[in-house]
Amino acid sequence: MSQQIPTLKLLLIGNSNVGKSSLLLRFTDDTFLPQEEVSATIGVDFKVSMMEVNGKMYKLTIWDTAGQERFRTLTSSYYRGAQGVILVYDVSNRDTFDALNTWWNEVNTYCSSPDVVKMIVGNKVDKESSRVVTYEEGANFARKLSTLFVECSAKTKVGVKQAFEELVEKIIETPSLWQKDAAPNSTVRMSADDDKEESGGDSCAC
Ligand SMILES: Nc1nc2c(ncn2[C@@H]2O[C@H](COP(=O)(O)OP(=O)(O)OP(=O)(O)O)[C@@H](O)[C@H]2O)c(=O)[nH]1
């Protein structure tokens, strides 16, 4: 029997090296690659994952974008149809925290709807001895922008599942994102194509 599964598009953005790909891999495959096996994202990559919330299944397409400017092309297309955006920084690198202002501006440029759910994520909390951005700084910044905030570590996995779950729950609680998602293009049937992105990316929540 076929089953209609709502699809959510989530986006990971932030400076190069903050751990976006590692967070994605930890969340989808519960894996962390050693440093020598990690390479910079070129352009964009995405993975698909299923999540159950309140007894209902959701299909997440999670887009991992390149932090390096030279690999960032077609930026507006990353944002098209996104319902949630995760802005990542590295708690052991202040430049990556300061850069959140620029990333925030990019989100607001390409996502005109204020309803798109945003979350600030401070990654690499396992590096406590080299931490330069405190929890309070991260939380205050997120409070000022009225966004969700989570600290986590892709390496130890602390906080990673919580971050994605909080984001998805908030999206589900935001009716305007769902009203747009009610378009036929944005639901999918369970099929062998499940690891491919459905072509209904035009139902832009932004
Ligand atoms: N200690 C520690 N290292 C991490 C963590 N997450 C990622 N790293 C390391 O940080 C480096 C960069 O990780 P990536 O996941 O490639 O970072 P990215 O943000 O996707 O980088 P770009 O693809 O260039 O945008 C790698 O050496 C990872 O092993 C973490 O939670 N703790």
Ligand as a Chemical Component Dictionary entry (heavy atoms), coordinates in Angstrom:
data_LIG
# 
_chem_comp.id                   LIG 
_chem_comp.type                 NON-POLYMER 
_chem_comp.pdbx_formal_charge   0 
_chem_comp.three_letter_code    LIG 
# 
loop_
_chem_comp_atom.comp_id 
_chem_comp_atom.atom_id 
_chem_comp_atom.alt_atom_id 
_chem_comp_atom.type_symbol 
_chem_comp_atom.charge 
_chem_comp_atom.model_Cartn_x 
_chem_comp_atom.model_Cartn_y 
_chem_comp_atom.model_Cartn_z 
_chem_comp_atom.pdbx_ordinal 
LIG N1  N1  N 0 36.623 17.863 17.217 1  
LIG C1  C1  C 0 35.649 17.928 16.314 2  
LIG N2  N2  N 0 35.949 18.011 15.002 3  
LIG C2  C2  C 0 34.923 18.099 14.119 4  
LIG C3  C3  C 0 33.566 18.070 14.519 5  
LIG N3  N3  N 0 32.801 18.183 13.420 6  
LIG C4  C4  C 0 33.634 18.238 12.376 7  
LIG N4  N4  N 0 34.909 18.184 12.782 8  
LIG C5  C5  C 0 36.109 18.248 11.952 9  
LIG O1  O1  O 0 36.144 19.519 11.325 10 
LIG C6  C6  C 0 36.660 19.417 9.987  11 
LIG C7  C7  C 0 35.672 19.993 8.999  12 
LIG O2  O2  O 0 34.498 19.207 8.985  13 
LIG P1  P1  P 0 33.459 19.225 7.762  14 
LIG O3  O3  O 0 32.278 18.440 8.216  15 
LIG O4  O4  O 0 34.119 18.845 6.496  16 
LIG O5  O5  O 0 33.134 20.789 7.711  17 
LIG P2  P2  P 0 32.182 21.570 6.656  18 
LIG O6  O6  O 0 31.562 22.669 7.419  19 
LIG O7  O7  O 0 31.273 20.617 5.982  20 
LIG O8  O8  O 0 33.240 22.148 5.607  21 
LIG P3  P3  P 0 32.972 22.625 4.058  22 
LIG O9  O9  O 0 32.496 21.411 3.317  23 
LIG O10 O10 O 0 34.304 23.123 3.579  24 
LIG O11 O11 O 0 31.959 23.724 4.096  25 
LIG C8  C8  C 0 36.949 17.925 9.765  26 
LIG O12 O12 O 0 38.310 17.692 10.030 27 
LIG C9  C9  C 0 36.071 17.242 10.802 28 
LIG O13 O13 O 0 36.602 15.996 11.216 29 
LIG C10 C10 C 0 33.284 17.972 15.932 30 
LIG O14 O14 O 0 32.142 17.955 16.398 31 
LIG N5  N5  N 0 34.367 17.909 16.765 32 
# 
loop_
_chem_comp_bond.comp_id 
_chem_comp_bond.atom_id_1 
_chem_comp_bond.atom_id_2 
_chem_comp_bond.value_order 
_chem_comp_bond.pdbx_ordinal 
LIG N1  C1  SING 1  
LIG C1  N2  DOUB 2  
LIG C1  N5  SING 3  
LIG N2  C2  SING 4  
LIG C2  C3  DOUB 5  
LIG C2  N4  SING 6  
LIG C3  N3  SING 7  
LIG C3  C10 SING 8  
LIG N3  C4  DOUB 9  
LIG C4  N4  SING 10 
LIG N4  C5  SING 11 
LIG C5  O1  SING 12 
LIG C5  C9  SING 13 
LIG O1  C6  SING 14 
LIG C6  C7  SING 15 
LIG C6  C8  SING 16 
LIG C7  O2  SING 17 
LIG O2  P1  SING 18 
LIG P1  O3  DOUB 19 
LIG P1  O4  SING 20 
LIG P1  O5  SING 21 
LIG O5  P2  SING 22 
LIG P2  O6  DOUB 23 
LIG P2  O7  SING 24 
LIG P2  O8  SING 25 
LIG O8  P3  SING 26 
LIG P3  O9  DOUB 27 
LIG P3  O10 SING 28 
LIG P3  O11 SING 29 
LIG C8  O12 SING 30 
LIG C8  C9  SING 31 
LIG C9  O13 SING 32 
LIG C10 O14 DOUB 33 
LIG C10 N5  SING 34 
# 
